């Protein structure tokens, strides 16, 4: 699960970075590019939050021992 979460975060970060780089090539960011960057950033934050709240098999094992 950690590898998947790291990969997911890496992909989204690269996507955001690529959009920003493309936008800066012409020394300005259009409204469309800004909206795309902000949308991808929101997606990144949501994905990160979901991955942090999803129990791993190790977490579930510990919960079963406590219960």
FENBEL-V994525 format. One record per residue. N is the residue number from 1. SS is DSSP state (H for helix, E for strand, - for the rest). NEAR is the number of other ideal C-beta (glycine too) atoms within 8 Angstrom. D_FIRST is the distance of its C-alpha to the first C-alpha in Angstrom with 2 decimals. Layout:
# FENBEL-V994525
N;SS;NEAR;D_FIRST / N;SS;NEAR;D_FIRST
This chain:
# FENBEL-V994525
1;-;8;0.00 / 2;H;6;3.80 / 3;H;6;5.40 / 4;H;8;5.10 / 5;H;10;6.17 / 6;H;8;8.56 / 7;H;8;9.78 / 8;H;10;10.43 / 9;H;12;12.25 / 10;H;8;14.05 / 11;H;8;15.27 / 12;H;12;16.58 / 13;H;9;18.19 / 14;H;8;19.87 / 15;H;9;21.08 / 16;H;12;22.60 / 17;H;8;24.09 / 18;H;8;25.58 / 19;H;12;27.16 / 20;H;9;28.64 / 21;H;8;29.98 / 22;H;8;31.58 / 23;H;13;33.09 / 24;H;8;34.55 / 25;-;6;36.20 / 26;-;5;39.11 / 27;-;4;39.20 / 28;-;5;38.46 / 29;-;7;35.75 / 30;-;7;36.88 / 31;H;5;36.09 / 32;H;6;34.04 / 33;H;11;31.97 / 34;H;10;31.52 / 35;H;8;30.42 / 36;H;9;27.86 / 37;H;13;26.51 / 38;H;8;26.39 / 39;H;8;24.76 / 40;H;12;21.93 / 41;H;9;21.59 / 42;H;8;21.43 / 43;H;9;18.71 / 44;H;12;16.73 / 45;H;8;17.41 / 46;H;8;16.58 / 47;H;11;13.16 / 48;H;10;12.48 / 49;H;8;14.00 / 50;H;8;12.10 / 51;H;12;8.65 / 52;H;6;10.49 / 53;H;5;12.07 / 54;-;7;9.50 / 55;-;5;9.48 / 56;-;8;6.90 / 57;H;6;8.73 / 58;H;6;10.28 / 59;H;8;11.60 / 60;H;9;13.02 / 61;H;8;14.61 / 62;H;8;16.26 / 63;H;9;17.51 / 64;H;7;19.09 / 65;H;6;20.84 / 66;H;5;22.27 / 67;-;4;23.44
